[in-house]
Amino acid sequence: MPVSSTLLETPLVGWHAAHGGRMVDFAGWRMPVQYASIVEEHLATRRAAGLFDVSHMGRLTIGGAGAVDWLESLLTRRVSGIEIGRVRYTLVTSDAGDRPVVLDDALVSRDTDAPDGTARLALVVNASNRERVVAWLTSRLPKTGVTFADRTFETAMIAVQGPLAMTIVCGLCKPADATRIQSLGNYRATSAMVAGHPAAVSRTGYTGEDGVELVVDAGAAVSLWEAIHAAGESLGLRACGLGARDTLRLEAGMPLYGHELREETDPSAIGLDLAVNLEGRSFPGAGHYAALRNHPSGRVRVGLRFDSKRSAREGDAVMLGERQVGVVTSGSFAPTLGTAVAMAMVDRDAAAPGTMLDGVIRDTRQPATVTPLPFYQRDKQRA
């Protein structure tokens, strides 16, 4: 089926099309789902490096004397006291309706402060939720003291993930910049020249592998992408599409908005307590989420490891005997593990690791074992 010409496009869309990318509609963007094989792209990322266009993600900037306090009042993760170069995983919540909802999950970071000493912060949000997050934040914007801009279309974002990712990227930098990037801890960020282009560099990603995400001006995207691709190809780097990105994040046990994470989600139930700082905080829905944490109920997120390669899909039932105890939220064959895995929301009395359950896959019951998340963790896998 042809992709609609009305879809949004990243600066790299021409490269994808010219190099065999199978283009699909993803959250209103024309994006490559794969080039040749999802499994090959997945394994290249685990063994060497994967190169991902993630320019469809929303990139928002916030500045001004009131920037920190403003975001502190709107995000579930503490922003007050965030150091320069720190990146934090957070949720964006709204209390505009009858009860608070989770609008999105996001990364918030603090950049080098402006010359006048005021803070500069960045927020990266999902493509599918960018417009409503922008609308919500704009509706809460004070008349003075805070500047807010959506820079998604002015910039591009490229992810390089895998055990050789840092080697490849740092090889495109002068020694001082390479040293600064190599010294980054996880969820830290800096600025550097990469392949001759000014870039915001963060040691973050969505694959369970080491690596970086690079934000550059849109006009530099193709040049930077091609430089990384050329430098890494002989080492095993592959350009990767959304298909491999999804199987990698599933193996790493990372929740995806619209699947494990939804508007009505209790963050504690899906293992996101770290993203919700409650003590001394006031953000949209803080009281609601505190009550849920103090009195947990409902289903919880678990991992399921199947006895075969036959994968469950979102919406498939999870059974304990003749009782339905849950539903699959994400499922796939896991190339690194050689078997099918899934994440599911299940009743608490069926959530203990080692519990034997069945997934109903195309009307056939398939045995699965409740397994601690993540399914794959790079340090242990390579030990």
N, C-alpha and C positions, 0 to 999 in steps of 0.2 A: 504494500500500500504506500503510495507516495506521501511524503511529508508535506504538510501544508506550508505554503510560502508565507503565511502570516505569522509563523512562529518566530520568536526571538532567536537571535543567533549570537554566539560568542565570536570574538575576533579570530578564532581558530577553526571556524566551521569549514572554510575552504580547504584547509590542510586535511581535516578529517575526511571530507568527501573525496579528495584527490588520492588518498592513501587507503581507500577501501573501507572506510568506516561505514557501518550500516546505521543509517540515521533514523532516529525515532523522535516522536513527540514526548518530551519529558517535562512535566510541569510548565508547559507552554514554551519550551526551548527546543530547538533542533539540536540533538545531541547524539554522539555515537554510542550505541549499545555494545558494539564489539567490532573488531577489525577482521579477525579470522576465527579465533576460537576463544571462548570465555575461559575455558580450562587452561589453555596455554598462557593467556594473559595473567590469570590468577597465579599460576605457578611461577611465571617469570617474576612477579612481584615478590613472592615468598623467597625465591632463590637468588635474584639479582636486583632488579628494580622495575617498577611500573611508572609510567608517565601518564598523568590524568589531567584532562581539561575540566576544571571545576569552576569555570568562570560564570556558570549559571547561578552560583551561590550569591546571595545578596551581601553587599559590602557597604556598610553604613559608617559614617564618621560623626563623632560628637566632640564638640570643643566648648571653650568658654569657662569663665570663673565658676559657674554653677554646674558644670558637666558631671563631676563625680557625684555630687549630692543628688542630682536629677536621676542618674542611672541607678544610684543606690536605692531610690524609692520605687523603682520599676522592675528590677531584676531579682530573681530568687537567690542569686549568689552575691555575696558581699562585694561591693565595688570600693567602698571607702577603705583607704589604706592600700589599695592595689599598687604595687611597685611598677616603675617603668620597666617594660619588657616582659611583664607577667601576662599570661593568657589564662583565662578561667572559663570552664564550662558552666553554663547557666541555663535557666529557663526564662522565657518571656511569658508573663501571665497577665490576664485581663480580668477585671471585676465589673465590667460594663453590663453584664447580664444578671440573671437571677442568682447565679453562683459563679465563682471564678473558673476560668478555663485556661489551659495551657495553649498559648498561641504558637509556640515554637520552642525548640532548643537552639542554643546559640553559643558562640565563643565571643567573649569580651576581653579586650586587651587595652593596655595603656601604652601609648606611643611616647616618644620623646616630647616633653612639654614644649609649648609654643614659646616664641621669644619673650612674650610678656609674662611668662610664668604660669599661664593657665593650662589646664590639662587638655590633652588630646587623647581620645579613646576611639576604638574601633569595635564594631559589632558585625560578626558574620552570621547570617541566618540562612535557612533553607530556601531554595528557589520557589518551592510551592507555597511558602508562607510570606515571602518578602513583601508583597503589596499590603497584606493586612497588618503585618508588623509595622511597616512604615506608617500606615494610616493610624494605628493605635498610638505609636510614639508621637507622631505629629499632633494628635489630639491632646496630648498631655504636655506639649512643649510650652515652657513659660515664655512670657513676652520678652524678657531680657535675660541675659546671663548664660544662655545655652545656644550653641549653633548646631544644626543637624543637617546632614546631607546624605543622599543616596548616591554612592559613587559606583554602583554596579556597572553602568555602561561606560564609564570613563576608564575602567581598569580591567585587568584580566587576572585570573587566579589559576595557578598551575601547581599540581601536587606531584612530588617525586617521592616514591615510597619503596622501601625494600632494603635489604642489608647493604647494598652498594650505593644507595641513594646519596648519602652524605659525601662519599668519595667522588661521585660523578659531579654533583653540584659544586663542591669545593674546588674541584679541578678546573672550574670555569671562573674562579675568583683569584684576585691577587692575594698574596700571602696573608696580609693583615685581615682582609675580609674572610678568607677561608678559616683562619684561626678563630675569629669571632663566631662564625657559624658552627664550627666544630665544638666550641665550648658551650653552646646553648644546652641547657637542660630541657627536659620535656616540658611542654607548655610554657616555653619561653620564646621571645621574639627579639629581633634586631633589624637593623637596616644594613644593606650591603650592596656592592656592585656585583652582579652575576652576569657573566658573558657580556660585560660592558653596559648593563642596564641597571639603573637604581631599582632596588626591590625591597619590599618588606618581607622578611624571612621569619617564619615561625616553625618551631619543631613540633608540629602537630600533624594529624592525619586521621584517616578513617578506615584503616586497613589492618591494624594490629601490628604493623611493621614500623621500624624507625624511618625517618625521612623528614621532609620539610614541605611547607606550602609557601608559594611565592606569589606576591601581589605586585604587579607592574602596571604601567600605563598601557592602555589597550593597544596603542600603536607599536609597542615593543613585544607583544605577545608571540607573534609568529617567529621573530628572530630568536627570542629566548627559547621557545619550544624546540626549534630546529637545532639550536646549539646543544641543548640537553640531549636531544635524540641522537645527534651525531656523536657526542662524547660517550654516550652509554651503550649504543647499539652493539659494539663489539664485545661488551661486557655482559650482554644478555638482557639489557633494558628493552622493554616493549611498550609501545603506545597501547593504552588500555581504555576500554569503554565502561559504560555504566554497569554492564553485566558483571564484570570482574570486581568492580568496586562493591557491588552488593554481596557477592559471595565472600569476599574478603572481610567485610564488616560483620557478616553473619558468623563466620568462624571466630572472629574476635569478640563476639557477644555484645556488639554495640547496637543500641536501640535506634530505630529509624522512625521519624515522625510519620504518622499515618498508619503505622504498623504496631510496634510496641508502645509508642508514645502517641497519645491522642488528646483531644481537648479535655476530656473528662478524666484523664489519667491521674491516679494518686502516685506521685513520684516515688514514694517509699516502696510501693508495691512492685515497681520495676527496677529497684536497686539504684535509684538516683538521689538518695539522701545527701550525697556529697554536693549535689547541685542546688540544694535548698538550705540556706543558712537562716535559721529561725530566731535564734536568741538575739533580743534587742533590735529586731528588724520590723519594718513596716513596709510591705510591698503588696500589690494586689493579690488577695487571697491568702495572705500569711496566716490569718486565724484559721481558715478552712484547712490548710495543709498541716498546721500544728495539731488540730483535732484529729486528723487522719493518722498522723504519726503516733499520737498518744493512744488512739483506739483503732488499731489496724483491723481491717475487715476486707472481704472480697478476695478476688483472685490475685495471684502473684506470678511474676515472670520466672520461667524456668527454661533450662536447656533440655532438649530431647535428642538423644543419639539413637539412630535407628540401626537395625540389624542388616540393612541392605542399602543399595544405592538408590532405591526408589524414594523420591523426595516428597514430603508433604508440602502443601501450599497454604497460603493465608486463607483462613476460614475453615480449614479441615477440622473436624471434631477430634477431641482427645478423650479416650475412654478408659475407665477403670472398671473392669468387669462389664456390667450392663449399664453403668452410670456414666453419663457424659460429665467429665470433670473439668473440661477446658476447651480451648480453641487455639489453633496454630496462628501465630501472627507473622512469622517469616519462616521459610523453609527452602532448602536447596541441597543438592549434592555438594559435599565439601571436598574439593580437590586435594587439599593438603592431607586430609584424614582418610580419604578413600571410602567414605560412607556418607549417608544422608544425615543431616542434622536439621533442627528447627528450634525456634523459640516459640513459647506458648504461654498463655495466661491460664493457670489452672487453680483449682480449689486448694486451699492451704493444706488440707489433710492428704493431698496427693502430691505435694511439692518436695518431699524429702529426697535428697540425692539417693539414687539406687532404686527408687520406686519404679516398678515395671508398669508401663501404660501401653495403650495402643493408639496409633494415629489412624484415622479412617481416610485412606488415600484412594480416591476414585472408587468408593464403595467397598474397599477391601481393607481389613484391619491389618496394620503392620506394627509389630512389637517395637517398642522404644524404651529406653532407660532415661530417667531423670538424671541429668548430668550437670555438675557445677559449671557456671560460665566464668571465663570464656572457654570455648571449645579448644581454641588454639592460643598459645602464648609464646612469643618468639624465644624468650630466654630459656624456658623449660623445654621447648621443642628442639632446640639446638644443643641442649646440655649433653 
